[in-house]
Structures are given as C-alpha cells and as structure tokens.
Amino acid sequence: MAAPTDKIVDLSAALVTTPVEAGHWLVIMPVALCIGLGAILMMLRNHVGLQSWIAIPGLALLVLIDAALLAKVISDGPVTMVMGRWLPPFGIAFTVDLLGAILALTAAVAALAASLYALGEISVSGRRYGFFPFLLLLLAGVSGAFLTGDLFNLYVWFEVLLISSFGLLVLGSEREQIDGAMKYAVLNLIATTLFLVSVGYIYAVFGTLNMADIAMKARALGNSQPLMTLAGLFLLAFGMKAAAFPVNFWLPASYHTPRITVSAIFAGLLTKVGVYALIRVLVMLLPVERAGLGPVTAIVAMATMLVGVMGALGEIDIRRMLGYVVISGIGTILAGVALGNADGLSGAIFYALHSMVLMTALYLLAGQAARLGGGFSLAALGGLYRQSGWFAGLSLALFFAAGGLPPFSGFWPKVILVKAALDTGAWWIAVAILLTGFLTTIAFGRLFLLAYWRPSPTLSDIVSKPIGWQAGVPLVALTALVVGFGLFPECLLHLTQLAAAGLDDPRAYLHSVFPGTGGAQ
C-alpha cells in the first residue's frame, strides 16, 4: 500500500537536513584522495613512467589536506561527518579529534618521505606490479583508521591496510619475502579475527558500533555488563597488531624481508595504527576497564620494552635490529596507557608521533648504509664515516634520538613518561623506561662503532659513493623534524596535552557526534 502523499514527514530526527559545511569535507578527503589516486594508478598500470608523477604529488596534496584538517580541529574542536546524511548512530560516522588529525598528518609526512626514497630503490618491475597503488591504498586504510568514528569501520580500515600491506610485502617475489609474508599474514589474520570477535561482542552488549554512542552507554552501564572481558579481548587483539609482548614475534620475522622502503613505511605506520586503536578503545570508550587492566598493561609494557631492546642488542643485521627497536618503542607507548593519567597519555602520544618519523628515517638510513657498505650485516660493514661524513653525522643524530638523548625529539616524551610514573608511585615503570633508553643507546653506539667508525673489514680501498637526492632529501627532512621537535617541543607538547585531555574527558567528541548531548570541554 502506498503511503499518503499529503503528509509532511519530519526527517530531522533521522537525517541531516542542514547543508554540510565546506570545511567538514576535509574529514573524508584523505581517504577519498588515496582511494581515487590508487584506482587511477591501477588503470595506468601499463604506464609505469606516470606512476610516480601522480603518486608523489598526490601524497604531497594529502599532507596539505591533513594539515588543513588539523588546523580546523585545533580551531573548531572535533568534527563529524556522516555518510548518506543518516544521523549517528544509524549512519556511518567519520569523527576526527586532535589525536586522529595529528596522527593522520604525521603518517602522510612519513609516507611522502618514503615515496621519494622509493624513486631510487623500487625498480620498473616493482612499479609495474603495483608499488604506488598499494602504497596509496595503504594510506587510505591508515587514514580511515585514524579518522573513523565507527568501531566496525575501524575493522574495515584495518582490513584495507592489511590487504595492501600484503601486496607491498611480497613485491619482488623473493623466497625470503614469501616466507616473511606468510608469517605476517597468518599472525595478523589471527589478530584481525580477535578484533572482529570483540566487535561482535561489543555490538551484542551495546547495540551500536558508533564510538561516541558506546562511550556514553559504557559510562551508564557501570558494572552491569562483562566489560572487563571486552577490554581484555581488545587489549589482546590490538596488542598483537601493535607487536606488544608476548604476541610480538611476527614483526622481527617479517619486517626485514621486503624492500627497505616498504619496511620503513611498515615500521613508521602499521604498529602505530594498532596502538592508536588500543588508546581509542580502552582510554576513551572503556576507561574504567582500562584502569582495571592497568597492572597487566604495565607488565606488558615493561616486558615489551625490555624484550625489544635486548633483541636489538643481540642482532648483527641492521634491519632485524630496527625491528626490535620498533617493538621496544611500542612498550614505551603502552607505559603511558598503563599509567592512564594526563601526563602519561600525553607522553604516549608524543612518543608515537616521534616514533613514526624516527623509525621511517632509521629504515631509510639502513637502506643507504647497505648501499654504501654492501650489505646489512654488521660483520661486513665498516668505514661508512669515510664514505660520507655528512651521512655519518645525520646517522648519529637519529641514533641519539632513538636512545632518548637531548636535544632530540625522543628525549621529551620519555621525560614526561618518567615524571608521570614517579608522580603516580609507579617507579618500576620509570626504571624500565630509563633502562630501555640506556640499552638502546648502547645498541646504536655499537652500530655506529662497527659500521661507521671502524675501518672497512674488506682489504679493498673505500670508494666514495655519492648519495642521490632521492635518498638525501627524505633523510634530511625527517632528521630535521626529529631535531626541530627536540629543540622546540612546545607546540607539539601543547597539542599532545590537548589530545590527551580530549581522550580523558571526551565531552567535545561526544558533542560533535550528538550535538544535543554532552557539551564542549
């Protein structure tokens, strides 16, 4: 039976009836740009010469869009846009706050630097088999994960970045790459399955997957539902995604196998998406349960830090060593989550941003060191200081930053985390952070002495090799960020403090999604 046409239906309760502000389109532009450019490059797969001319300007545009989005969030607070005009929680929402915006911008900067390096490393064959389309689709998944306001769509964006990472991992089809891809795929699929089970469980409890809606309902339910079980499942799933102990073994088994550009992108971005999801769900959605899991998270954080740095000390392959450094950094971030106070969260966010830039730079540095020295093994490397003095100086700056030494960006988040740990009486976390920094400094000091300072183990004279602009420009740019944020940390520290406050008191986030509830901070 047809509905009567003479009645006016009020759609304001279900649909967005007001025009969307122009600035709100910035919320979905990073994802739309990456997917659109990735599709164009797939259609142009036979025109290899055009790939980089489209992808690199596209990534530069992504950086500008993310910068504009961050500026809007700083100015106006969290921004929400829903698909199909359906109001939350019925419509799929993209909600970006300060944490998501600043992580998305940092990811775009790291990816742009890696893409420039790829011009000198990825061969014509690698481009033909989809390096740049896979890279853009990976950025679509990373950006979507940072910007979505829906828990199921967070899972979807994880799948997008996971599928594209498979393509990047096997680029070259070498035996070692296939072996690493199998380990990476199996263990990440287990983590993804745990995540999906957790999403189904949370829908059964709350009847919604909108993050703001879950945050409000979780606070209203109190202890009437088994939310601690949910929090434990999310901790396990996201801990595996982030390579936290004891589910970290997949990372050192796979990150050394692909092209060094791909390793740099993975180290800079992928584990940080897992950490972001953990912070978003446990801190903002399930804060009471996060506090209950605090001791467990603290043990996991300390074990991850120490296992990572001990692995780095025992490795002679630079790529494997850096994989363990990535793991150790994840432990440092988890220490801030375990503390749970404002300073702890601010330090964790600051360290995540620092690690995204630093680990990308360190892997690119390792690729250039192997080019100059003829391999990645410390047993064969030597004399890199004589090969290029400025490259050795740049390397030393990045090594100091990895150890958390001043005046580089790694110093400040560790100071914040140590202070936060001592303020809450968790001196053992402070000791673990300081010990990890000391051992990391020793690991990189050993690397510098063996690969740079000692003479080359070979009998042939060292022939100086010029460093191309494709490697020089991204390395200098990333190192400048590491040094700049170490010398002038005030701006980044202010942003991370605001981001941490927004997680601890998400009223502004809730008000962005449901304007009739909550209120601005």
FIRO-783741 format. One line per 10 residues: number of its first residue (from 1); their letters; for each residue x, y, z of C-alpha. Coordinates in Angstrom, 2 decimals. Example, Ala and Ser with C-alpha at 12.3 -4.5 7.8 and 13.67 -1.06 7.14 Angstrom:
1> AS> 12.30/-4.50/7.80  13.67/-1.06/7.14
//
This chain:
1> MAAPTDKIVD> 0.00/0.00/0.00  1.36/3.37/-0.97  1.92/5.90/1.79  -0.22/9.04/1.73  1.48/11.87/-0.10  -0.35/14.74/1.56  1.53/14.44/4.85  4.83/16.16/5.53  7.34/13.77/7.06  9.77/15.23/9.57
11> LSAALVTTPV> 13.18/13.79/8.66  15.17/15.87/11.14  15.19/13.03/13.70  16.90/10.62/11.30  18.67/12.64/8.62  20.96/15.63/8.43  18.75/18.31/6.94  21.15/21.26/7.02  23.80/21.81/4.35  27.21/20.35/5.17
21> EAGHWLVIMP> 29.83/22.97/5.92  32.59/23.13/3.35  35.25/22.52/5.99  33.63/19.24/7.04  34.55/17.67/3.70  38.16/17.70/4.88  37.24/14.80/7.18  36.80/12.32/4.32  39.13/13.91/1.77  42.27/11.96/2.88
31> VALCIGLGAI> 40.53/8.62/2.35  38.78/9.69/-0.87  42.03/11.08/-2.33  44.05/7.93/-1.59  41.41/5.54/-2.93  40.82/7.69/-6.03  44.51/8.00/-6.86  45.07/4.31/-6.17  42.30/3.42/-8.64  43.75/5.76/-11.28
41> LMMLRNHVGL> 47.19/4.19/-10.90  45.72/0.72/-11.25  44.17/1.78/-14.55  47.55/3.16/-15.63  49.50/0.07/-14.56  50.97/-0.31/-18.05  52.26/3.26/-18.00  54.99/2.82/-15.41  56.56/6.20/-16.14  53.43/8.03/-14.97
51> QSWIAIPGLA> 53.12/6.22/-11.63  55.47/8.41/-9.59  54.34/11.61/-11.31  50.83/11.01/-9.99  51.54/9.31/-6.65  54.11/11.72/-5.18  52.19/14.96/-5.92  49.11/13.11/-4.61  50.89/12.34/-1.32  52.05/15.96/-1.11
61> LLVLIDAALL> 48.42/17.01/-1.53  47.47/14.53/1.21  49.91/16.25/3.56  48.30/19.62/2.80  44.77/18.24/3.33  45.74/16.64/6.64  47.41/19.89/7.72  44.22/21.82/6.89  42.16/19.24/8.79  44.42/19.55/11.83
71> AKVISDGPVT> 44.11/23.35/11.69  40.31/23.06/11.58  40.23/20.69/14.55  42.52/22.99/16.54  40.26/25.92/15.69  36.78/24.35/15.98  37.22/21.15/18.00  36.27/17.61/16.89  34.45/17.41/13.54  31.92/14.77/12.48
81> MVMGRWLPPF> 30.57/13.88/9.05  28.08/11.08/8.43  27.59/9.07/5.26  24.28/9.26/3.40  23.02/12.04/5.70  21.90/9.42/8.26  22.36/10.73/11.79  24.51/8.76/14.25  24.34/6.09/15.47  22.49/4.88/12.35
91> GIAFTVDLLG> 24.82/6.44/9.80  28.49/5.62/9.42  30.34/8.49/11.04  33.77/9.92/10.41  34.77/11.79/13.55  38.17/13.39/13.82  39.59/14.85/17.01  43.05/16.19/17.73  44.56/12.74/18.24  43.31/11.38/14.91
101> AILALTAAVA> 44.20/14.52/12.97  47.78/14.80/14.19  48.45/11.09/13.63  46.99/11.26/10.11  49.23/14.23/9.25  52.34/12.51/10.62  51.53/9.34/8.67  51.19/11.35/5.45  54.54/13.07/6.02  56.29/9.73/6.65
111> ALAASLYALG> 54.69/8.16/3.56  55.71/11.12/1.36  59.31/10.80/2.53  59.31/7.05/1.84  57.82/7.55/-1.62  60.65/9.92/-2.54  63.18/7.33/-1.39  61.35/4.73/-3.48  62.28/6.62/-6.66  65.82/5.38/-6.23
121> EISVSGRRYG> 65.03/1.91/-4.91  61.85/0.48/-6.44  62.62/-0.86/-9.88  60.46/-0.62/-13.00  59.27/-4.16/-12.29  58.24/-3.20/-8.76  56.29/-0.22/-10.05  54.64/-2.34/-12.70  53.49/-4.79/-10.04  51.81/-2.06/-8.05
131> FFPFLLLLLA> 54.10/-0.36/-5.53  52.47/3.06/-5.76  48.83/1.83/-5.93  49.46/-0.41/-2.92  51.09/2.49/-1.07  48.12/4.78/-1.67  45.63/2.10/-0.64  47.70/1.51/2.49  47.45/5.23/3.25  43.69/5.05/2.67
141> GVSGAFLTGD> 43.46/2.34/5.34  45.73/4.19/7.76  43.88/7.50/7.29  40.50/5.80/7.58  41.51/4.12/10.84  42.65/7.44/12.33  39.54/9.34/11.21  36.63/6.93/11.59  34.12/7.24/14.40  32.68/3.74/13.97
151> LFNLYVWFEV> 34.20/0.63/15.53  33.23/-1.73/12.72  34.68/0.63/10.14  37.86/0.71/12.18  37.96/-3.04/11.50  37.28/-2.39/7.80  40.16/0.07/7.53  42.41/-2.42/9.27  41.49/-4.89/6.53  42.24/-2.35/3.80
161> LLISSFGLLV> 45.71/-1.59/5.13  46.34/-5.29/5.81  45.50/-6.35/2.24  47.58/-3.59/0.69  50.47/-4.41/3.04  50.45/-8.00/1.73  51.00/-6.66/-1.79  53.89/-4.45/-0.66  55.44/-7.23/1.40  55.79/-9.69/-1.49
171> LGSEREQIDG> 56.89/-7.10/-4.04  59.86/-8.80/-5.70  58.66/-12.39/-5.07  61.91/-13.47/-3.44  61.95/-16.58/-1.26  62.69/-14.59/1.91  59.80/-12.23/1.16  57.32/-15.06/0.68  58.42/-16.62/3.97  58.07/-13.31/5.81
181> AMKYAVLNLI> 54.70/-12.63/4.19  53.32/-15.99/5.35  54.27/-15.31/8.98  52.98/-11.75/8.76  49.70/-12.82/7.17  48.87/-15.73/9.49  49.56/-13.87/12.73  47.85/-10.66/11.61  44.79/-12.61/10.48  44.59/-14.13/13.97
191> ATTLFLVSVG> 44.67/-10.63/15.44  42.04/-9.47/12.95  39.79/-12.39/13.90  40.11/-11.49/17.58  39.24/-7.90/16.71  36.15/-8.98/14.78  35.02/-11.24/17.65  35.44/-8.27/20.02  33.40/-6.04/17.71  30.60/-8.59/17.61
201> YIYAVFGTLN> 30.70/-8.90/21.39  30.53/-5.14/21.88  27.56/-4.89/19.50  25.77/-7.59/21.48  26.29/-5.58/24.67  25.58/-2.05/23.44  23.52/-2.48/20.27  25.68/0.08/18.49  29.16/0.42/17.00  29.37/4.20/16.97
211> MADIAMKARA> 32.27/5.11/19.25  30.60/8.12/20.83  27.45/6.11/21.48  29.48/3.29/23.06  31.37/5.78/25.25  28.12/7.20/26.63  26.47/3.82/27.16  29.55/2.29/28.79  29.55/5.04/31.40  25.85/4.46/32.05
221> LGNSQPLMTL> 26.10/0.67/32.35  28.68/0.68/35.10  29.44/-2.88/36.21  26.22/-4.41/34.94  27.90/-5.98/31.87  31.08/-8.07/31.44  33.03/-5.14/30.02  36.31/-6.30/31.52  36.19/-9.32/29.22  35.66/-6.99/26.28
231> AGLFLLAFGM> 38.58/-4.80/27.33  40.81/-7.86/27.68  39.91/-9.05/24.18  40.67/-5.64/22.70  43.97/-5.48/24.59  44.99/-8.84/23.13  43.84/-8.04/19.58  45.37/-4.58/19.40  48.45/-5.74/21.31  49.10/-8.26/18.55
241> KAAAFPVNFW> 48.53/-5.59/15.89  50.98/-3.30/17.69  53.57/-6.11/18.25  53.42/-5.99/22.05  54.89/-8.78/24.17  54.17/-11.73/24.13  52.50/-11.51/20.70  55.30/-9.56/19.02  57.19/-12.41/17.32  55.66/-11.78/13.89
251> LPASYHTPRI> 57.38/-8.40/13.47  61.08/-9.37/13.58  60.20/-12.39/11.42  58.81/-10.25/8.58  59.89/-6.59/8.62  63.41/-7.33/7.38  62.22/-9.18/4.25  60.69/-6.55/1.90  62.31/-3.62/0.12  63.72/-1.14/2.62
261> TVSAIFAGLL> 61.17/1.49/1.56  58.36/-0.90/2.44  59.99/-1.74/5.79  60.22/1.98/6.55  56.52/2.50/5.82  55.53/-0.51/7.91  57.72/0.47/10.86  56.51/4.06/10.81  52.79/3.46/10.35  51.35/0.00/10.88
271> TKVGVYALIR> 52.14/-0.70/14.52  51.07/2.85/15.39  47.60/2.15/14.00  47.35/-0.75/16.46  48.48/1.49/19.33  46.02/4.20/18.27  43.14/1.72/18.26  44.16/0.48/21.71  44.25/4.03/23.10  40.97/4.98/21.47
281> VLVMLLPVER> 39.03/1.95/22.71  40.49/1.46/26.18  41.02/5.08/27.19  38.01/6.79/25.63  35.40/4.01/25.36  36.22/1.78/28.34  38.10/3.96/30.86  37.03/2.03/33.98  38.14/-1.26/32.46  41.42/0.32/31.30
291> AGLGPVTAIV> 42.11/1.26/34.90  41.36/-2.30/35.97  43.76/-3.64/33.36  46.41/-1.09/34.34  48.70/-3.56/36.18  48.50/-6.06/33.30  49.19/-3.33/30.75  52.15/-2.12/32.81  53.68/-5.61/32.86  53.13/-5.96/29.10
301> AMATMLVGVM> 54.67/-2.52/28.53  57.81/-3.24/30.57  58.25/-6.68/29.02  57.82/-5.23/25.52  60.41/-2.53/26.18  62.99/-4.90/27.58  62.46/-7.77/25.15  62.70/-5.30/22.25  65.91/-3.66/23.39  67.56/-6.99/24.30
311> GALGEIDIRR> 66.74/-8.27/20.84  68.29/-5.14/19.32  71.48/-5.69/21.34  71.79/-9.27/20.10  71.30/-8.66/16.37  74.00/-8.19/13.75  71.58/-7.49/10.87  70.59/-3.82/10.89  67.08/-4.50/9.58  66.35/-7.08/12.28
321> MLGYVVISGI> 67.83/-4.78/14.90  65.50/-1.97/13.87  62.54/-4.36/14.06  63.31/-4.93/17.73  63.67/-1.16/18.24  60.13/-0.78/16.86  58.91/-3.31/19.43  60.73/-1.53/22.25  59.08/1.76/21.26  55.64/0.15/21.41
331> GTILAGVALG> 56.37/-0.78/25.01  57.18/2.84/25.81  53.84/3.95/24.38  51.99/1.25/26.31  53.62/2.51/29.50  51.73/5.77/29.06  48.49/3.85/28.50  49.13/1.82/31.66  49.64/5.00/33.70  46.41/6.43/32.31
341> NADGLSGAIF> 46.84/9.94/33.71  47.01/13.08/31.58  50.81/13.25/31.52  51.11/9.54/30.76  48.74/9.77/27.79  50.42/12.95/26.55  53.83/11.26/26.71  52.48/8.18/24.90  51.02/10.29/22.09  54.20/12.38/21.82
351> YALHSMVLMT> 56.31/9.23/21.65  54.05/7.70/18.98  54.47/10.77/16.77  58.23/10.78/17.38  58.45/7.06/16.57  56.50/7.40/13.30  59.04/9.88/11.97  62.13/8.33/13.55  61.54/4.70/12.55  60.78/5.71/8.96
361> ALYLLAGQAA> 64.05/7.65/8.89  66.06/4.84/10.51  64.96/2.23/7.98  65.71/4.58/5.08  69.08/5.24/6.72  69.73/1.48/6.92  68.99/1.13/3.22  71.50/3.82/2.37  74.09/2.33/4.74  73.70/-1.03/2.99
371> RLGGGFSLAA> 74.15/0.66/-0.38  77.35/2.37/0.75  78.74/-0.64/2.64  77.49/-3.51/0.53  75.10/-5.20/2.95  73.11/-5.09/6.18  75.37/-7.27/8.35  77.49/-5.54/10.97  80.14/-8.20/10.39  80.74/-6.89/6.87
381> LGGLYRQSGW> 80.08/-3.17/7.30  82.69/-0.58/8.17  84.18/2.73/7.13  80.86/4.49/6.44  82.21/7.64/8.10  84.94/7.83/5.43  82.35/7.20/2.72  80.22/10.22/3.66  80.86/12.49/6.61  77.52/14.28/6.48
391> FAGLSLALFF> 75.67/10.95/6.28  77.51/9.76/9.40  76.58/12.96/11.24  72.94/12.62/10.23  73.01/8.97/11.38  74.42/9.95/14.75  71.59/12.46/15.29  68.98/9.77/14.60  70.79/7.28/16.87  70.79/9.80/19.72
401> AAGGLPPFSG> 67.07/10.42/19.16  66.37/6.67/19.31  68.16/6.49/22.66  66.09/9.38/24.03  69.05/11.72/24.41  68.74/15.53/24.26  68.30/17.68/22.29  66.26/15.39/20.02  62.56/14.55/19.87  62.87/11.24/21.73
411> FWPKVILVKA> 64.03/12.99/24.89  60.84/14.86/25.79  58.25/12.07/25.75  60.50/9.92/27.93  60.90/12.78/30.41  57.12/13.18/30.51  56.53/9.45/30.97  59.16/9.12/33.71  57.68/12.10/35.57  54.15/10.68/35.18
421> ALDTGAWWIA> 55.30/7.31/36.52  57.04/8.85/39.54  54.03/11.10/40.27  51.78/8.05/40.49  54.27/5.99/42.50  54.94/3.56/39.61  58.71/3.84/39.96  59.24/0.46/38.30  57.82/1.84/35.03  60.19/4.81/35.29
431> VAILLTGFLT> 63.13/2.45/35.84  62.10/0.34/32.83  61.90/3.43/30.60  65.30/4.73/31.72  66.94/1.30/31.45  65.48/0.82/27.97  66.81/4.19/26.86  70.28/3.35/28.23  70.39/-0.04/26.49  69.06/1.45/23.24
441> TIAFGRLFLL> 71.89/3.99/23.33  74.38/1.13/23.75  72.82/-0.77/20.83  73.09/2.21/18.49  76.55/3.09/19.83  77.64/-0.44/18.88  76.12/0.05/15.43  77.95/3.34/14.92  81.29/1.98/16.09  81.14/-1.14/13.92
451> AYWRPSPTLS> 79.51/0.20/10.77  80.76/3.80/10.71  83.87/4.26/12.82  85.97/1.15/12.38  87.79/0.62/9.06  86.14/-1.48/6.42  86.74/-5.23/7.03  87.50/-5.71/3.34  91.02/-5.21/2.06  89.98/-3.05/-0.88
461> DIVSKPIGWQ> 90.15/0.69/-0.58  86.90/2.50/0.12  85.50/4.22/-2.92  83.24/7.15/-2.09  79.73/6.72/-3.46  77.51/9.76/-3.94  74.16/9.76/-2.17  71.36/10.56/-4.60  68.75/13.21/-3.93  66.06/10.52/-3.75
471> AGVPLVALTA> 67.68/9.31/-0.51  69.19/12.58/0.68  66.05/14.73/0.61  63.76/12.48/2.70  66.55/11.64/5.16  67.45/15.29/5.72  63.77/16.28/6.00  62.91/13.58/8.55  66.05/14.28/10.56  65.17/17.98/10.57
481> LVVGFGLFPE> 61.80/17.10/12.11  63.49/14.94/14.77  65.92/17.73/15.63  63.34/20.51/15.34  60.82/18.93/17.69  63.65/18.23/20.10  64.86/21.83/20.14  61.39/23.40/20.02  58.97/20.92/21.62  56.47/23.44/22.98
491> CLLHLTQLAA> 54.00/23.32/20.07  53.91/19.53/19.81  53.78/19.15/23.58  50.79/21.51/23.73  48.96/19.53/21.04  49.62/16.19/22.72  48.39/17.55/26.05  45.17/18.72/24.40  44.78/15.36/22.64  45.25/13.50/25.93
501> AGLDDPRAYL> 42.73/15.77/27.65  40.23/15.06/24.87  40.57/11.32/25.49  40.26/11.64/29.25  37.23/13.94/29.02  35.56/13.23/25.64  32.65/15.67/26.00  33.76/17.66/22.96  33.99/14.44/20.91  30.53/13.32/22.07
511> HSVFPGTGGA> 29.06/16.74/21.39  30.44/16.65/17.85  28.62/13.37/17.14  25.48/14.07/19.19  25.08/17.86/19.39  22.11/17.54/21.72  24.13/15.79/24.43  27.29/16.45/26.39  28.87/19.76/25.80  32.05/21.38/24.82
521> Q> 35.01/20.97/27.01
//
